[in-house]
Amino acid sequence: MQGTTIGFVGLGPMGAPMARNLLGAGFDVALWNRTASKAQAVAGDHPRATVATTPAEAARPVVVAMLPDLPQVRDVVERADGLRAGWRAAGVDDPLLVVMSTVSPVAVREWARDLAADGVRLVDAPVSGGVEGAAAGTLSIMAGGADADVALLGPVFDALGRTVRHLGPVGAGSLTKTCNQVVVGGTLNALAEAVAIAEAGGLDLEAVLDVLGGGLAASQLLTDKARRYLTGDFTHGAACRTQLKDLEFGIAAGRELGVATGATEVARDRYQQMVDRGDAELDHSAVVRVVV
C-alpha cells in the first residue's frame, strides 16, 4: 500500500472519523461526500487530504465506501460522474472497492460477481464498534474477499480497527456482521423487557442495572446503554432504522440458509414499530419505548 492514495466516499458519523484515522496513519486520501461541507470539514488543512467534487474525482486504485446501504454504494460506482467513470479516466484497470457499510451478504456477493466481470475487485468489510470505535480506531473489522485483496488492505484496516478478521470470500464479512446485528437487536430487546419489568415492579433501575452488569447478564451493550435507560436520552447513537435494516438482512440470510429466525423476527417487528411511530433516528436502545 506504500504510495497508494485512498479514495474515501461517505463521511457520515462513522466515515468521517475513519477517514481522519487514515490521514493520521499517513495515507493520502481523496474525500467525497454528497454534502461537500462534510468532506471539507474532514480535510481541513491536512496536507494529505484532497476534496473531490464528484465520486469520479475520488476514484483511486483503492476506494473505501462507508455509505448507508448497498444501493447508495452502487449509485456512487455507476452514476455518470461515478467511480467507474473515474477509474476509466485515470486508467485504473483493476480497482479495489472496499465496502465497509453494513449491507446484505446476499446482494453484495451477487454484485461482486458482476463487478469482477468488468475487472473491479470487491472486499466487503463491515465494522462494529460504533462512532466511539471509529473515532478511537478500535473497530472490529469483518472482511470477506480474495486472500490477496484482504492482505493488501492490511495497513488500511490496521489504521481503522483493533480486531481484523478475514472470514472467507466476498459476502462472508457481511454475513458475520449480520450475525453480530442479530445478537445486538435481540439483546437490546431483552434489555428493554428487563428495564420495563424492573420499572413496572417499582425497583430502583440503577441498582438493577448494576446487578445485571455484575453477573452473567453482563454485556458490552448493557455497559454502553445503561446511561440511556437511566436518563431517557435516546438521541443520536445507532439509529433504529439501521437496526431494522440489519435485522431484515438476518431474516433473509436465515431464509436462504434454512435457519429459523423467530427471535430475530420479534426484534424486527419492534424496530418496525419504532420506525412507524416516527422514532427511526433514535438510538436503537430506545426500543424500550414500545415495550412499556
GISUL-V825210 format. One record per residue. SS is DSSP state (A for helix, B for strand, O for the rest). PHI is phi in radians with two decimals (* if undefined). PSI is psi in whole degrees, 0 to 359 (999 if undefined). Layout:
ss->{SS SS}
phi->{PHI PHI}
psi->{PSI PSI}
This chain:
ss->{O O O O B B B B B O O O O O A A A A A A A A A A O O O B B B B B O O O A A A A A A A A O O O O O B B B O O O A A A A O O O B B B B O O O O A A A A A A A A A O O O O A A A A A A A A O O O O O B B B B O O O O O A A A A A A A A A A A A A O O O B B B B B B B B O A A A A A A A O O B B B B B B O O A A A A A A O A A A A A A A B B B B B B B B O O O A A A A A A A A A A A A A A A A A A A A A A A A A A A A A O O O O A A A A A A A A A O O O O O O A A A A A A A A A A A A O O O O O O O B A A A A A A A A A A A A A A A A A A O O O O A A A A A A A A A A A A A A A O O O O O O B A A A A A A A O O}
phi->{* -1.04 1.47 -1.55 -1.54 -1.68 -1.58 -2.36 -2.07 1.81 -2.05 -1.41 -1.00 -1.56 -1.13 -1.05 -1.17 -1.12 -1.12 -1.09 -1.17 -1.14 -1.08 -1.14 -1.48 1.76 -1.41 -1.42 -2.26 -1.64 -1.86 -2.38 -2.53 -0.98 -1.60 -1.06 -1.08 -1.21 -1.15 -1.13 -1.15 -1.20 -1.16 0.89 -1.83 -1.14 -1.19 -1.66 -1.74 -2.20 -1.66 -1.61 -1.53 -2.42 -1.01 -1.01 -1.24 -1.64 -1.23 -2.21 -0.95 -2.16 -2.22 -1.72 -2.00 -2.25 -2.02 -1.01 -2.82 -1.10 -0.98 -1.20 -1.14 -1.06 -1.08 -1.12 -1.35 -1.69 -1.04 -0.99 -1.88 -1.61 -1.08 -1.04 -1.11 -1.16 -1.07 -1.10 -1.15 -1.51 1.27 -1.49 -1.51 -2.39 -1.14 -2.07 -1.75 -1.92 -1.60 -1.76 -1.23 -1.52 -2.32 -1.14 -1.10 -1.21 -1.17 -1.22 -1.14 -1.16 -1.17 -1.04 -1.12 -1.13 -1.14 -1.06 -1.13 -1.84 1.47 -1.76 -1.56 -2.33 -2.12 -1.69 -2.48 -1.12 -2.23 -2.34 2.41 1.20 -1.08 -1.10 -1.18 -1.12 -1.17 -1.44 1.26 -2.06 -1.09 -1.67 -1.99 -1.97 -1.83 -2.25 2.81 -1.12 -0.94 -1.13 -1.18 -1.17 -1.10 -1.03 -1.45 -0.87 -1.11 -1.14 -1.11 -1.11 -1.34 -1.89 -2.48 -1.79 -1.99 -2.22 -2.26 -1.64 -1.65 2.55 -1.23 -0.91 1.79 -1.19 -1.12 -1.21 -1.17 -1.12 -1.11 -1.06 -1.04 -1.02 -1.28 -1.09 -1.17 -1.08 -1.09 -1.16 -1.15 -1.14 -1.20 -1.15 -1.09 -1.06 -1.16 -1.11 -1.09 -1.12 -1.14 -1.08 -1.20 -1.15 -1.52 1.34 -1.43 -1.33 -1.08 -1.08 -1.16 -1.08 -1.12 -1.12 -1.15 -1.06 -1.22 -1.71 -2.17 -1.18 -1.41 -1.08 -2.79 -1.09 -1.09 -1.08 -1.07 -1.27 -1.78 -0.96 -1.03 -1.16 -1.12 -1.33 -1.72 1.31 -1.61 -1.99 -1.31 1.05 1.38 -1.45 -1.19 -1.03 -1.10 -1.22 -1.08 -1.05 -0.99 -1.17 -1.20 -1.07 -1.07 -1.12 -1.14 -1.12 -1.15 -1.08 -1.08 -1.15 -1.69 1.32 -1.93 -1.21 -2.26 -1.01 -1.13 -1.15 -1.18 -1.11 -1.08 -1.01 -1.11 -1.22 -1.22 -1.12 -1.07 -1.08 -1.14 -1.11 -1.57 1.60 -1.84 -1.05 -1.59 -1.24 -1.00 -1.13 -1.24 -1.18 -0.99 -1.01 -1.16 -1.76 -1.70 -1.31}
psi->{353 129 359 129 134 135 140 119 129 94 51 201 328 314 321 308 329 317 321 322 325 318 318 334 359 7 144 129 125 120 133 138 147 319 106 329 331 322 319 324 320 317 315 229 18 127 342 358 139 133 120 139 344 160 325 323 342 2 113 170 329 127 129 132 125 74 167 321 175 322 322 323 316 319 317 329 316 343 164 324 36 187 319 317 321 316 318 315 326 356 27 112 331 64 157 116 125 107 105 1 162 114 171 125 328 312 320 326 317 318 323 323 319 317 321 328 338 12 12 123 148 136 128 127 65 163 160 146 351 186 323 316 325 317 321 349 31 25 155 123 126 106 140 132 182 146 313 322 316 321 320 325 2 310 327 311 323 332 343 334 168 324 118 122 135 112 348 201 177 134 335 324 316 326 321 318 324 317 317 315 332 317 317 310 318 319 318 326 321 318 320 317 320 317 316 319 317 316 319 332 3 19 159 108 321 319 319 313 325 318 316 320 344 1 203 340 358 145 162 324 317 317 315 328 353 317 323 318 324 326 341 12 106 21 154 204 198 117 146 322 325 318 321 312 316 323 326 321 319 318 318 320 319 319 316 324 359 32 132 137 41 315 321 325 323 314 317 316 324 321 330 321 320 316 316 330 5 14 28 328 354 158 146 346 345 356 342 337 336 8 323 999}
